[in-house]
Amino acid sequence: MRPTSGSLGGNGESPQQDLTPLYAAKNNLLSKLPAEELAALLLLSTHVDCDLRDVFYANGSKIKNVYFPLTGMISLVTELKDGTSLESMTVGCEGFAGLPLFHGVTTARTLAMCQIKGAFLRLPAESFTSLLAEAPQLSALLHRYSQFAHEAVSQSAACNSMHLIEQRCARWLLISSDAVDSPEFGLTHEFLSQMLAVRRPGVTVAIGELERAKLIDHRYGKITIVDKAGLERAACECYRTVKDRRRELLS
């Protein structure tokens, strides 16, 4: 993780230019904060760039920071004792990672890692918890986000149990595109197979079918969604269910 030049830090210094509109535009939660609450949050934050597989916090570790995605995406991954890993939720520009802290829990029970590289706002845990007491709108928004996260994880569990790999793959691609607000993002078959907890050949077949249907383009480790409506039809019902609930709770 690399702090970005001119980032907002907790040292009391001001950035070289007012980046408040940029941050508000890039993250849904930040965009809904009153100006004074957003300014207070940004003063305590650092703008960092993260690469694929960078770890934000590990399973069983103390959560030292919360992260608000701007252009990147985070995977919350459940790890089993036999080494199996399964993605339980993605966190993109609609939310933040570090929800246990909001509920007064300081230890993580999932692995949080960078799934799509990009920019994030990092806020120290102590600053975050202190800010909540002085930022009622932030607290209210995070209550609603917490409900959304609970429902999204529940839907994901049902999806992983009931739906075909091709449907789940299409759903995952759509969620990732929404999370970074872009039709193009980095992806490898190996990483996707880990997130969906399926063998790599199965992912390769699913990606190939979506590409032959001219719904996506996949080359040089990048996915481009070329027919979003068609990809939605190829996905299972879970994508639309979660997206509609996100709109209801977070818009």
Secondary structure, DSSP 8 states (H G I E B T S, - for coil): -EE-TT---TTS---SS--HHHHHHH-HHHHTS-HHHHHHHHHT-EEEEE-TT-EEE-TTSB--EEEEESS-EEEEEEE-TTS-EEEEEEE-TT--B-HHHHTT--B-SSEEEEEE-EEEEEEEHHHHHHHHTT-HHHHHHHHHHHHHHHHHHHHHHHHHHHS-HHHHHHHHHHHHHHHHTSSEEE--HHHHHHHHTS-HHHHHHHHHHHHHTTSEEEETTEEEES-HHHHHHHS-HHHHHHHHHHHHHH-
